Each structure stands twice: as structure tokens, then as C-alpha cells.
Amino acid sequence: MEIKKISECEWRIEKQEKMNVPVAVFASDKLMEKIKEDKTLEQIKNVSMLPGVLKQVICLPDAHQGYGFPIGGVAAFDLDKGVISPGGVGYDINCSVRLLRTNLKKSDLEKNKKEVIEKLFSAVPSGVGKGGAIKITKEDIKEILETGAEWAVKKGFGTKEDLKHTEEEGCLKDAKSELVSQRAISRGLPQLGSLGAGNHFLEVQYVEQVYDDKIAKIFGLEKDQVTIMIHCGSRGLGHQVASDYIKKMEDEYGFKNLPDRELINAPINSKLGKEYYSAMCAAANFAFCNKQMITEWVRETLTKIFPKFKGEVVYDICHNIAKFEKHIINGKEKEVLICRKGATRSFGPGRKEIPSDYQKVGQPIIIPGSMGTSSYILVGTKKAEEISFGSTAHGAGRVASRHAALKELSGEEIKSALSKRGIEVKAGSIRSLAEEAPEAYKDIDEVVRVSHTAGIGNLVVRVKPLAVMKG
């Protein structure tokens, strides 16, 4: 396929053949080389062929091959003519990341990083099958699925201030618990309050560099301050919701006229389309609740080590989600369905969806790196709203599969290398360290540079790890 470079950090595939809209790719030459190594561009081109897709489809700088949509893919759909596809959201519904600012300095952790990560590892369950630390009844699960993080706060896990600084205030209101299967609930019920495995992590960091003093101050961030990043999702519940509705859509609509069977979908306004959306919202709420519980266990743990510890939520942001939002389409404001698959919302100043204390500058964006590398806090922009449906990258983006990483890399060597750099690591297995090694990911510094240069998310601060917990 022909792809044209139109600026330092933007490429374009013009509308052709069965495409309904063009494709915009935000990438540098270096990142484009990586993107071309798998089926990312073919997948995003296929997305442009879906019914009711609007304006252009977006491929972000961390993009790589996924299921249906590429990870790092964004699309907007007309509410009357468009479709909703589980492949446009992902299996880990509302995989997301939260940042806590603390009243600790880097120097406070120099002597006891190991103790900190050991105690966090004991307090926060992690791993593929690991369950949470409390028992949840079936009556609780209905409320969790329909109210999300609100349930956790009601039960004493954190405060309403945490909700204020969570995307959608920690609850998607269209959730319907009865549309989540018993199989999904049985998978999710014992896992609530747990980190999971794969690329999920809990990381103790410090602010190494401030790029924008004014906005950093509004976000409550300053040089050498300790921050904590929590990355997790909806566990087995979200995965099962995706599997259930993919099967239902296949049975109802089949694969006729699909450019890729992984893009199985239902019309947004169909009974099945509405049911999937409501079930997806319920899975997203499970993820919000999960993160809220982990947050409180982090606070309790660190208060035992640092009696005056404070940890406040800067922001909690979704990665794999579909939402109804208003955007400018052909010069007019229009409500559309936005699918962000491995992508972060990047709203600029004035959007009613963002917390009041960030209204004047735009929402915080949290872009985690790979294990042992820097992570970044950016701010949303009006330009992103104009050219990427208010979206930017969500992380570094893989360049090697977990299988390939295991063949090439040694978990013991990675742990030793991180230790030499002053980074304490605690993982459920040595295998998981190899799977999530920095070498398996794109260059986070380059991903963030592209976002900033393209204007779809501007740099505020860089944080570096002191201690990392992996499932």
C-alpha cells in the first residue's frame, strides 16, 4: 500500500478501493520502520472500511498489531450508520493507568526501596490466576459492575476526591450487570483487587525532569517527588465479556463483507450492539473498582513504612474503551462513538469531561514506558481534538511477542541489569521479567517526542523507576 509522509511526524494513506476514509499515522521515520514490521498498517486500513466510520482513522506512534484494530488505533463512528466492534476495544477492557503523587522525595526511598517493593508485593495480589484479598458476594458484584469505583469508595477504599480525578469519575453509567455472563462473573469475582500479569505493573518512581513548570504545578508534581503508577485492567471478567460478544456477533451477523473476521461487529443501534456496549461499560467499571482497591492497599502499606505518607490521585486514564463523545466532523459538532484501542484520551482545556482543577490547562495524560525505562506525564491539547479525536499514545508499544522475548532474553539477566541501575524488581516469576523486558518494546522517548511534536499530547514531566512490581 502507498503511504505518504506529510510532515516530520505524520503519514497518510489516502482513501482508495474499499476504504471509506483515509488513514492518519503519527510516527517518526524510526517508529514507522517498526510499525511496518507487522500487520499494523493493514489492520488500520481495514478499520477504514467499516460502515459509518467518519473523517479518518488514526494510528498512534506506539501502534502494533492487535486483534481486529491495531493496538494504538482510534476510530469514530456515526451513531446511525456505524458499528461497534469488540476488536476496537480489546480483550482487556479498560486496561488503564493511574498516577499517584506523594509527599515523599527520592531521598526518602534511597535506603529502603527493597522493603517498599517487598511489602507492596505482599499487600497487592498479582499474577494470572491470583485473586483479590477480600471476599465479594454476588450482590456486591452487581453494584460493582454498575457503579465501578464508587462501590470501592463506599466500602472504605479511598475517597470521593479519588473519583473526581478518575476518567468518567470511575463509573460508566450505561453499564448493565445482567448483560455480563455468569462465566465472566465467575472469572472476575475472585480477581477483584489484583494487579494481574503481562504488562500490568505497580511502579514506584520519582520526577526526574519537569518540562512545563506551570502545568506540573497544577498537576501537583515537582522535581524529585516520588510518584506511584498502577497499570491494570478488568482481569478475566473483561476478557470473557469480549469473548462472549465476539461469539454472539459472529452467530448473528457472520463475516460477509468484512475485510477481516477479527473486525466482527454489530450496528451501534442494534439490540446486540447496545448490549455489548452496556456489558463493556460493566467490565470497565470492574476495572475502575479494581484500581481503586489497589490504590488504598498501596496507601495502607506505605503508611506503615512512612507514618505521614500521603498519596493523591493525579489522574486515572482509560486505554481500551469505546465511548460516546462530541467531536467536530465536517465543521459541525456531532456526537459519535469513539473506539480507543491501546490509546489514551487527550482532551485540551475547557472540556467538561475533565476535572475542574485541570479545566484551564487540559487533562493529564499518563504514558508508561516499559519496565526499567522512563514514563511520562503529558497534557491534552485542542490540536489533538482537531486531528486525532482527542487521542494520543498509551505506552511504548511492543516490537517483540512474549514468545520471542522469552527466546531471546533471560529474566535473571534483566533483573541483574535493573539492579545495577538502582531499580529494585519484584516479580511473580523470572519468566514474566523476560516477557516484559525493555528490549521487547519501542523507544518510549521517541513515542512521546512524536506526540509532543505532532501536538496531540504535550510534555509535562518525566518520571524514572525506583522499584517495580510485576505479576
C-alpha positions as CSV (number, residue, x, y, z in Angstrom):
1,M,0.0,0.0,0.0
2,E,1.1,3.6,-0.6
3,I,1.8,5.7,2.5
4,K,2.9,9.3,2.1
5,K,4.9,11.3,4.6
6,I,3.3,14.7,5.0
7,S,5.3,16.1,7.9
8,E,8.1,15.1,10.3
9,C,5.7,13.0,12.4
10,E,2.6,12.4,10.2
11,W,1.9,10.0,7.4
12,R,-1.2,9.4,5.3
13,I,-2.9,6.6,3.4
14,E,-5.4,8.2,1.1
15,K,-8.9,6.8,0.6
16,Q,-8.8,4.1,-2.0
17,E,-10.6,0.9,-3.1
18,K,-13.0,-0.1,-0.3
19,M,-11.7,2.5,2.2
20,N,-14.5,4.8,3.4
21,V,-12.0,7.3,4.9
22,P,-8.2,8.0,4.8
23,V,-5.7,6.8,7.4
24,A,-3.5,9.2,9.5
25,V,-0.4,7.7,11.1
26,F,1.5,9.7,13.7
27,A,5.1,8.3,13.7
28,S,8.7,9.3,13.1
29,D,10.9,7.6,10.5
30,K,12.3,5.4,13.3
31,L,8.9,4.3,14.6
32,M,7.5,3.8,11.1
33,E,10.2,1.2,10.5
34,K,8.9,-0.8,13.5
35,I,5.3,-0.3,12.5
36,K,5.9,-1.7,9.1
37,E,7.3,-4.9,10.6
38,D,3.9,-6.4,11.4
39,K,0.3,-6.0,10.1
40,T,-0.4,-2.7,11.8
41,L,-1.0,-0.7,8.6
42,E,-3.0,-3.4,7.0
43,Q,-5.2,-3.6,10.1
44,I,-5.8,0.2,10.3
45,K,-6.6,0.2,6.6
46,N,-9.2,-2.5,7.3
47,V,-10.7,-0.3,10.0
48,S,-11.3,2.4,7.5
49,M,-13.6,0.0,5.5
50,L,-16.1,-0.4,8.3
51,P,-19.6,1.0,7.9
52,G,-20.2,4.5,9.3
53,V,-16.6,5.3,10.0
54,L,-16.0,9.1,10.0
55,K,-13.4,11.7,8.9
56,Q,-10.2,9.5,9.2
57,V,-8.9,6.6,11.2
58,I,-5.9,7.1,13.5
59,C,-2.7,5.1,14.1
60,L,-0.7,6.4,17.0
61,P,3.1,6.3,17.5
62,D,3.1,3.2,19.8
63,A,1.0,1.2,17.3
64,H,1.5,-2.5,16.8
65,Q,-0.5,-5.5,15.5
66,G,-3.5,-6.4,17.7
67,Y,-6.8,-8.3,17.4
68,G,-9.1,-6.5,14.9
69,F,-7.9,-2.9,15.4
70,P,-4.1,-2.5,15.8
71,I,-3.2,-1.5,19.3
72,G,-2.8,2.2,19.0
73,G,-5.8,2.5,16.7
74,V,-8.6,5.1,17.0
75,A,-11.8,5.5,15.0
76,A,-15.1,7.5,15.2
77,F,-18.4,6.1,14.1
78,D,-21.7,7.7,13.1
79,L,-24.4,6.7,15.6
80,D,-27.0,5.8,12.9
81,K,-24.8,4.2,10.2
82,G,-21.8,3.0,12.3
83,V,-20.9,-0.2,14.1
84,I,-19.3,-1.3,17.4
85,S,-16.6,-4.0,17.3
86,P,-15.0,-5.8,20.3
87,G,-11.8,-5.7,18.2
88,G,-12.0,-1.9,18.5
89,V,-11.8,-2.1,22.3
90,G,-9.7,-5.1,23.1
91,Y,-10.0,-8.1,25.4
92,D,-8.6,-6.3,28.4
93,I,-11.5,-3.8,28.6
94,N,-10.5,-0.6,30.3
95,C,-6.9,-1.6,30.7
96,S,-5.8,1.7,32.3
97,V,-3.2,3.5,34.3
98,R,-3.3,5.6,37.4
99,L,-0.7,8.1,38.8
100,L,-0.4,8.9,42.5
101,R,1.6,11.9,43.7
102,T,3.1,11.6,47.1
103,N,4.6,13.7,49.9
104,L,7.9,11.7,49.7
105,K,11.1,12.7,48.0
106,K,13.5,10.4,46.1
107,S,15.9,10.6,49.1
108,D,13.3,9.1,51.4
109,L,13.4,5.9,49.4
110,E,17.1,5.5,48.8
111,K,17.8,3.2,51.7
112,N,14.6,1.1,51.8
113,K,13.4,0.6,48.2
114,K,13.7,-3.2,48.7
115,E,11.5,-3.1,51.8
116,V,8.9,-0.9,50.0
117,I,8.6,-3.2,47.0
118,E,8.6,-6.4,49.1
119,K,5.7,-5.0,51.3
120,L,3.7,-3.8,48.3
121,F,4.2,-7.2,46.7
122,S,2.8,-8.8,49.8
123,A,-0.2,-6.4,50.1
124,V,-1.3,-6.3,46.4
125,P,-2.2,-9.7,44.8
126,S,-0.8,-10.2,41.3
127,G,-0.3,-12.9,38.7
128,V,-2.5,-14.6,36.1
129,G,-4.8,-16.5,38.5
130,K,-4.3,-14.6,41.7
131,G,-7.4,-13.3,43.4
132,G,-8.1,-10.3,45.5
133,A,-7.7,-10.1,49.2
134,I,-11.4,-9.8,50.2
135,K,-14.5,-11.9,49.6
136,I,-17.1,-10.4,47.3
137,T,-20.7,-11.6,47.2
138,K,-22.9,-11.9,44.1
139,E,-24.9,-8.9,45.5
140,D,-21.7,-6.9,45.6
141,I,-20.8,-7.8,42.0
142,K,-24.0,-6.3,40.6
143,E,-23.2,-3.0,42.3
144,I,-19.5,-3.1,41.3
145,L,-20.4,-3.7,37.7
146,E,-22.9,-0.8,37.7
147,T,-21.2,1.8,39.9
148,G,-17.4,0.9,39.5
149,A,-15.0,2.8,41.8
150,E,-18.0,4.3,43.6
151,W,-18.6,0.9,45.3
152,A,-15.0,0.8,46.4
153,V,-15.1,4.3,48.0
154,K,-18.4,3.4,49.7
155,K,-16.7,0.4,51.2
156,G,-13.8,2.5,52.6
157,F,-11.3,2.1,49.7
158,G,-10.3,5.7,49.2
159,T,-12.2,9.0,49.0
160,K,-14.6,10.9,46.7
161,E,-11.6,13.0,45.7
162,D,-10.1,9.9,44.0
163,L,-13.3,9.6,41.9
164,K,-13.0,13.2,40.9
165,H,-9.6,12.5,39.3
166,T,-10.6,9.4,37.5
167,E,-11.8,9.3,33.9
168,E,-15.7,9.3,33.9
169,E,-15.3,9.6,37.7
170,G,-14.8,5.9,37.8
171,C,-18.2,4.8,36.5
172,L,-19.7,4.4,33.0
173,K,-23.4,5.0,33.6
174,D,-24.7,2.8,30.8
175,A,-23.4,-0.4,32.4
176,K,-25.9,-3.3,32.9
177,S,-24.8,-6.1,35.1
178,E,-27.4,-8.6,33.7
179,L,-25.6,-8.4,30.3
180,V,-22.4,-9.9,31.8
181,S,-22.4,-13.7,31.6
182,Q,-22.1,-15.9,34.7
183,R,-18.9,-17.2,33.2
184,A,-17.4,-13.7,33.1
185,I,-18.5,-13.0,36.7
186,S,-17.1,-16.3,38.0
187,R,-13.8,-15.4,36.4
188,G,-13.8,-11.9,37.7
189,L,-15.2,-12.3,41.2
190,P,-12.1,-13.9,42.8
191,Q,-9.8,-11.5,41.0
192,L,-11.1,-8.2,42.2
193,G,-8.4,-6.1,43.9
194,S,-5.5,-7.7,42.0
195,L,-2.9,-6.5,39.6
196,G,-2.8,-9.3,37.0
197,A,0.1,-10.3,34.9
198,G,1.6,-9.5,31.5
199,N,2.4,-5.8,31.0
200,H,0.5,-4.8,34.2
201,F,2.6,-3.3,37.0
202,L,2.9,-1.2,40.1
203,E,5.9,1.1,39.9
204,V,7.4,3.5,42.5
205,Q,9.1,6.4,40.6
206,Y,10.4,9.9,41.0
207,V,10.1,13.0,38.9
208,E,13.4,13.3,37.1
209,Q,12.6,16.2,34.8
210,V,10.0,18.9,34.5
211,Y,9.3,20.3,31.0
212,D,6.4,22.6,31.9
213,D,6.6,24.2,35.4
214,K,3.2,25.8,35.2
215,I,1.2,22.7,34.3
216,A,3.3,20.4,36.5
217,K,2.4,22.6,39.5
218,I,-1.3,22.4,38.6
219,F,-0.9,18.5,38.5
220,G,0.8,18.7,41.9
221,L,4.2,17.4,40.5
222,E,7.7,18.7,41.2
223,K,11.3,17.5,40.7
224,D,12.5,14.6,42.9
225,Q,9.0,13.9,44.1
226,V,8.0,10.2,44.5
227,T,5.1,9.1,42.3
228,I,3.4,5.7,42.1
229,M,2.0,4.3,38.8
230,I,-0.6,1.5,38.8
231,H,-1.3,-0.3,35.5
232,C,-4.1,-2.9,35.4
233,G,-7.4,-3.7,33.9
234,S,-10.6,-5.8,34.1
235,R,-8.8,-9.2,34.5
236,G,-10.7,-12.3,33.4
237,L,-14.1,-10.6,33.5
238,G,-13.2,-8.2,30.7
239,H,-11.6,-10.9,28.7
240,Q,-14.7,-13.1,28.9
241,V,-17.1,-10.2,28.0
242,A,-15.1,-9.7,24.8
243,S,-15.1,-13.4,24.0
244,D,-18.9,-13.7,24.7
245,Y,-19.9,-10.9,22.4
246,I,-17.5,-11.8,19.6
247,K,-19.2,-15.2,19.5
248,K,-22.7,-13.6,19.7
249,M,-21.8,-11.2,16.8
250,E,-20.4,-14.0,14.7
251,D,-23.6,-16.0,15.2
252,E,-25.8,-13.0,14.5
253,Y,-24.1,-11.4,11.6
254,G,-21.4,-13.7,10.2
255,F,-18.3,-12.5,8.3
256,K,-19.8,-11.4,5.0
257,N,-18.3,-8.1,3.6
258,L,-15.8,-7.9,6.5
259,P,-12.2,-7.0,5.5
260,D,-11.0,-9.1,8.5
261,R,-13.1,-11.6,10.5
262,E,-11.5,-10.1,13.7
263,L,-13.4,-6.9,13.0
264,I,-16.8,-8.7,13.6
265,N,-19.2,-6.1,14.8
266,A,-22.8,-5.1,15.3
267,P,-24.6,-1.8,14.3
268,I,-24.4,0.6,17.2
269,N,-28.2,1.0,17.4
270,S,-28.9,-2.7,17.1
271,K,-30.1,-4.8,20.1
272,L,-26.8,-6.7,20.2
273,G,-24.7,-3.5,19.6
274,K,-26.4,-1.9,22.6
275,E,-26.0,-5.0,24.7
276,Y,-22.3,-5.2,24.0
277,Y,-21.8,-1.5,24.8
278,S,-23.5,-1.9,28.2
279,A,-21.6,-5.1,29.0
280,M,-18.3,-3.3,28.0
281,C,-19.3,-0.5,30.4
282,A,-19.8,-3.0,33.2
283,A,-16.4,-4.6,32.6
284,A,-14.8,-1.1,32.5
285,N,-16.5,-0.4,35.9
286,F,-15.0,-3.6,37.3
287,A,-11.5,-2.3,36.2
288,F,-12.2,1.1,37.9
289,C,-13.1,-0.6,41.1
290,N,-10.1,-2.9,40.9
291,K,-7.7,0.0,40.6
292,Q,-9.4,1.9,43.5
293,M,-9.0,-1.1,45.8
294,I,-5.3,-1.5,44.9
295,T,-4.8,2.3,45.5
296,E,-6.0,2.0,49.0
297,W,-3.8,-1.0,49.8
298,V,-0.8,1.0,48.5
299,R,-1.6,3.8,50.8
300,E,-2.1,1.5,53.8
301,T,1.2,-0.3,53.1
302,L,3.3,2.8,52.7
303,T,1.8,4.5,55.7
304,K,3.2,1.6,57.8
305,I,6.7,2.5,56.5
306,F,6.2,6.3,56.3
307,P,3.7,7.2,59.0
308,K,2.9,10.6,57.5
309,F,2.6,9.2,53.9
310,K,0.1,10.8,51.6
311,G,-0.8,9.5,48.1
312,E,-3.2,11.5,46.0
313,V,-4.6,10.6,42.6
314,V,-3.3,12.9,39.8
315,Y,-5.4,11.0,37.3
316,D,-6.6,7.6,36.2
317,I,-7.0,7.2,32.4
318,C,-8.6,4.5,30.2
319,H,-6.8,2.7,27.4
320,N,-9.2,0.1,25.9
321,I,-12.6,1.7,25.7
322,A,-15.5,2.8,23.5
323,K,-17.4,6.0,24.5
324,F,-19.9,8.5,23.1
325,E,-18.2,11.9,22.7
326,K,-18.8,15.1,20.8
327,H,-16.3,16.0,18.1
328,I,-16.1,18.4,15.2
329,I,-16.9,16.4,12.0
330,N,-17.0,18.4,8.7
331,G,-17.2,21.7,10.6
332,K,-20.1,20.7,12.9
333,E,-20.2,19.3,16.4
334,K,-21.5,15.8,16.3
335,E,-21.9,13.0,18.9
336,V,-20.1,9.9,17.7
337,L,-18.8,6.6,19.1
338,I,-15.1,6.7,19.7
339,C,-13.1,3.5,19.9
340,R,-9.7,3.8,21.5
341,K,-7.8,0.6,21.3
342,G,-4.5,0.9,23.2
343,A,-4.9,4.7,23.1
344,T,-5.2,7.5,25.6
345,R,-7.7,10.3,25.7
346,S,-6.1,13.7,25.2
347,F,-8.6,16.5,25.8
348,G,-7.5,20.1,25.9
349,P,-8.6,23.0,28.1
350,G,-12.4,23.5,28.6
351,R,-13.8,20.0,28.0
352,K,-16.5,19.3,30.5
353,E,-15.3,15.7,30.8
354,I,-12.1,16.6,32.7
355,P,-11.8,17.6,36.4
356,S,-12.4,21.2,37.3
357,D,-8.9,21.8,38.6
358,Y,-7.5,20.9,35.2
359,Q,-10.0,22.7,33.1
360,K,-7.7,25.7,32.3
361,V,-4.8,23.6,31.0
362,G,-6.2,20.2,29.8
363,Q,-6.3,16.7,31.2
364,P,-3.3,14.8,32.4
365,I,-2.1,12.0,30.1
366,I,-0.1,9.1,31.6
367,I,2.2,7.2,29.2
368,P,4.1,4.4,30.9
369,G,7.3,3.1,29.5
370,S,8.5,-0.5,29.5
371,M,10.0,-2.0,32.7
372,G,13.0,0.0,33.8
373,T,12.6,2.9,31.3
374,S,11.2,6.4,31.8
375,S,7.5,7.1,31.8
376,Y,5.9,10.4,31.0
377,I,3.0,12.7,32.1
378,L,1.7,14.9,29.3
379,V,-1.2,17.2,28.9
380,G,-4.1,17.1,26.4
381,T,-4.5,19.6,23.6
382,K,-7.0,21.3,21.5
383,K,-5.0,20.2,18.5
384,A,-5.5,16.6,19.5
385,E,-9.2,17.2,19.5
386,E,-8.9,18.6,15.9
387,I,-6.7,15.9,14.4
388,S,-6.8,12.7,16.4
389,F,-10.2,12.7,18.0
390,G,-8.6,13.8,21.3
391,S,-6.2,10.8,21.4
392,T,-2.6,10.0,21.8
393,A,-0.3,7.1,22.6
394,H,-0.8,4.8,25.6
395,G,2.7,3.4,26.1
396,A,5.9,2.2,24.4
397,G,4.2,-0.4,22.2
398,R,5.6,-3.9,21.7
399,V,8.1,-4.8,19.0
400,A,8.6,-8.5,20.1
401,S,6.0,-11.0,21.1
402,R,6.2,-12.5,24.5
403,H,7.2,-15.8,23.0
404,A,10.0,-14.1,21.0
405,A,11.2,-12.2,24.1
406,L,11.4,-15.5,26.1
407,K,13.6,-17.0,23.4
408,E,16.0,-14.0,23.2
409,L,16.1,-12.7,26.8
410,S,16.9,-14.0,30.3
411,G,14.8,-12.9,33.2
412,E,17.8,-13.2,35.6
413,E,20.0,-11.1,33.4
414,I,17.3,-8.4,33.2
415,K,16.8,-8.4,36.9
416,S,20.6,-8.0,37.4
417,A,20.8,-5.2,34.9
418,L,18.0,-3.3,36.5
419,S,19.5,-3.8,39.9
420,K,22.8,-2.3,38.7
421,R,20.9,0.8,37.7
422,G,19.4,1.1,41.2
423,I,16.0,-0.3,40.3
424,E,14.5,-2.9,42.7
425,V,12.3,-5.5,40.9
426,K,9.8,-8.0,42.4
427,A,8.0,-10.3,40.1
428,G,5.8,-13.3,40.3
429,S,8.2,-15.2,38.1
430,I,11.5,-14.7,36.3
431,R,9.7,-15.7,33.1
432,S,7.5,-12.6,33.4
433,L,10.6,-10.3,33.5
434,A,11.8,-11.7,30.2
435,E,8.4,-11.3,28.6
436,E,8.3,-7.6,29.7
437,A,11.9,-6.6,29.2
438,P,12.6,-3.1,27.8
439,E,14.1,-4.7,24.6
440,A,10.6,-6.1,23.8
441,Y,9.2,-2.6,23.4
442,K,9.6,0.5,21.2
443,D,11.6,3.5,22.4
444,I,9.2,5.4,24.8
445,D,11.3,8.6,24.5
446,E,10.7,8.6,20.7
447,V,7.0,7.7,21.1
448,V,6.5,10.7,23.5
449,R,8.6,13.0,21.3
450,V,6.3,12.3,18.4
451,S,3.2,13.0,20.5
452,H,4.7,16.3,21.6
453,T,6.0,17.3,18.1
454,A,2.6,16.5,16.5
455,G,0.8,18.4,19.2
456,I,-1.5,15.5,20.2
457,G,-0.2,15.5,23.8
458,N,2.4,17.8,25.2
459,L,5.2,17.0,27.6
460,V,4.9,18.0,31.3
461,V,7.2,15.7,33.3
462,R,9.4,12.6,33.0
463,V,9.5,10.0,35.8
464,K,12.0,7.3,36.3
465,P,11.5,4.0,38.3
466,L,13.0,3.3,41.7
467,A,11.2,0.0,42.3
468,V,8.9,-2.2,40.0
469,M,6.4,-4.9,40.9
470,K,5.3,-7.3,38.1
471,G,2.7,-10.0,38.2
